[in-house]
Amino acid sequence: MKKLLISLCLLISSTAVASIYDPDEGQLLFKVRGFYSHLSTSIKDLPESKKDSEPPKSLVKSGYGLDTASTIFFTDNIATELSLGVNLLNIKDSELQKFTTAFGNGKGVVGKKNEIFMIPLTATLQYHIAPFGGIRPYVGGGYHASYMYTRSKSMNPLHGHGPVAQVGVDFVAKDDTLITFDVRQYFLPSKVIFKKELLSPTATSGISGKVKWNPLIVSLGFGFKF
């Protein structure tokens, strides 16, 4: 949690420094985006399950969230974007229930509040193809570090990091505002620990597996030029 707070402070500081600098038109953009995320999470490296039970296949298929971003231009075409967001992932209780029969005695407790909050801090380097038109497409690539948080008593997802691919377009109005559409592919492998309470009341330890979250985020929002 301390690393996340430090990263957030760095993001805010970089935005503040860019804001007090006296930029030319278009050198700084600030965006707020809402998004939908699609995930195909498969669980691997689990222990061998019972022969008469169906092993769990995935944890979540979709999520939604909000992020803010600051885009700083170094040239007319080259820019960097720093963003911080919150992605709410809806866990399928039916898949968690399979753990109790596949690896326990069928009496484990799935519990409530099993959603996961993915909090990615992302930096991308962008190339803006047409930086002066009313329609301004761009492509980018970079890296992210994602903090994973849950209140679940059944599992504990570990934090992760990985590359990001990005493509988007800004529709610019005359009053220094813009509408932004953006697609980002995050690559996020990590581990998930499934607690002993999920498996059985008499279990002495939990189990772990590897998950590739890899959310594809489609966002729509608005922004301002400074």
Secondary structure, DSSP 8 states (H G I E B T S, - for coil): -HHHHHHHHHHHHHHHHHHHS---TTSEEEEEEEEEEE----EES-----TTS-----S-SEEEEEEEEEEEESSSSEEEEEEEEEEEE---HHHHHHHHHHSS-S-----S---EEEEEEEEEEEEESSTTSSEEEEEEEEEEEEEEEE--SSEEE--EEEEEEEEEEEEE-TTSEEEEEEEEEE--EEEEEE-HHHH-TT-S--EEEEEE---EEEEEEEEEE-
